[in-house]
Amino acid sequence: MIWQKQEKKNESKKKKKKIIDILRPFNPQDAALAAHQSLRSYVHSTYALLRNGASALDAVVHAVSLMEDDPLFDAGRGSVFTSEGTIEMEASIMLTSLRDDWRATGDNGPIKRGAGVMLLNNVRHPIKLAREALLRAGVDVDGKRNNDGGNLHTQIAGPYAEQLAREWDVELKPDDWFRTDHRWEEYQKNKGAAIREFAKTQGTVGCVCLDQWGDIVSGTSTGGLANKLPGRVGDTPVLGAGTWAETWEDSRASAESASDISTRTRRAVGISCTGNGDTFLRVNASRTAAAMVRFGNADLGEALTAVAGPGGELQSCAGNRWQITGEGRGGMIGIEAEVPIQGLRRVDELGKGKLVYDFNGPSLWRGWIETGDNDQVEAKVMVFRDEF
């Protein structure tokens, strides 16, 4: 089980909060209620998996897959169209862990810490293809070839990625399956217009999860920017821009205590982003936030605010074009966790962390499971900055 204790404003009673966060920006009013209900359902469904022993990796893929199948969201079946009336999807996934034994498997865990796929036309669940690309490396940790059909590439695109989907039995769907009425009507209405006029249309979906074994996984999926040029790739499939997960041993220990294992800690963060992908790429948003925590004195909440909050790095990057072209708009969700190195074998410590987020627009869909003192479970979904 993954718990966090957090005190609400003007309330002395503490509640436990399940560490699962699913993001999506604000929808048009006629779809807002449906999106709210969908997210609440998906949070409950993902929580049930975790409670029954699923890994963070399986939970993230499950949550994102549900949103990829939901036409309300700009991912999978609800993807927006390019300027040529085609659909080009992208996704990424990344994992890390607080567990000591995880490092024995290689480069901070599995051989590939993350993977991204892009320019997909017919993959039903891009996040599932990203997971397969992550787990299949073609070699074992000692460099010996195996028969998993994979490779050492971190990113792969277009028809080559879809060919791997066929080889790996990742489901594909025909073009018409992805063409939802409201997205097609939107495309027909806006066809031929300047890209900048519709740059504010965002809808990336993602999930960050910390499981009971101390593993943190971040996953993100999108159909991209409405009316984008064919071949455009956003931040979503790029590790360090739209998705990030990282573990390190705390380097801030004093010289006297640095060699004392009882005073050192292992820290980890997981981040998923939504917004104008071009700006996220320009500032390498998710890794920038993680680096502020690892090499500076910020906690993850402060780092997300510095990057994605009002007046943050994303907004500054847009310059005078802020609120004109859609540049700089976005939000980030994340989880940070910390354990003493000598306590790494204690499962009850590995599953604890802190949920954080920030955004610079009027709203950001996000959800989590909250349990009260009587262990009553409730899915919380927020849109605006402070609703509870």
HUSUL-V76180 format. One line per field, one symbol per residue. phi: phi as a letter, one per 40 degrees, with the letter a starting at -180 (. if undefined). psi: psi as a letter, one per 40 degrees, with the letter a starting at -180 (. if undefined). burial: I if it has 9 or more other C-alpha atoms within 8 Angstrom, else O. Layout:
phi->???
psi->???
burial->???
This chain:
phi->.bbbcacccfacccbcbccabbbacccddcbcccccccccccccccccccccgcccccccccccccccccccbcafcccccccbgbbbbaaaaabaacccccccchdfhddbcaabbafcbbccbdccccccccccbgacccgccbbcgcacccbabgccccccdcccgccbbcdccccccccccccccbdgccdccbcccbadbaababbccgcbbbbaaacgcdgccdgcbccdcbcgbcaaaabacdccccdcbdccccbcbbbabbbbbaiccccdccbfdcccccccccbbbcccdccccccbcdgcccccccfccdgbcgcgciabbabbaabcdcbccccccccbabcaaaabbcaacaaacbbcccgccacbbbbccabb
psi->ihihhhhiifhdhiiihhghhhihihiideeddddddddddddddddddddeeiidddddddddddddehedigibdeiiiieefihhiiiiiiiiiehdedeeeagfaidhdiiiiifhdehdgddddddddddheeiaeeehiafeeaieidiiiadddddddddefhhiiidddegidddddddddeheiidddeeehieiiiihihaeeehhhhiiiieahheiihehhaddehheceiihiiihheeiiddedehdeeiihiiihiiiiahddddddefddddddddddeaeiiddddddddeiheaddddddbeehedeeiehiiiiihiihiideedehddddehahhiiiieaeihhiiihhhadefhhhhhhidadhd.
burial->OIIIOOIOOOOOOIIIIIIIIIIIIIOOOOIIOOIIOOIIIIIIIIIOIIOOOIIIIOIIIIIIIIIIIIIOIIIIIIIIIIIOOIIIIIIIIIIIIIIIOIIOIIIIIIIIIIIIIIIIIIIIIIIIIIIIIIOIIIIIIOOOOOOOIIIOOIIIIIOOIIOOIIOOOIIIIOOOOIIIOOIIOOIOOOOOOOIOOIIIOIIIIIIIIIIIOIIIIIIIIIIIIIIIOIOOIIIIIIIIIIIIIIIOOIOOIOOOIIOOOOIIIIIIIIIIIIIIIIIIIOIIIIIIIIIIIIOOOIOIIOIIIIIIIIIIIIIIIIOOIIOOIIIIIIIIIIIIIIIIIOOIOOIOIIIIIIIIIIIIIOIIIIIIIIIIOOOOOOIIIIIIOOOO
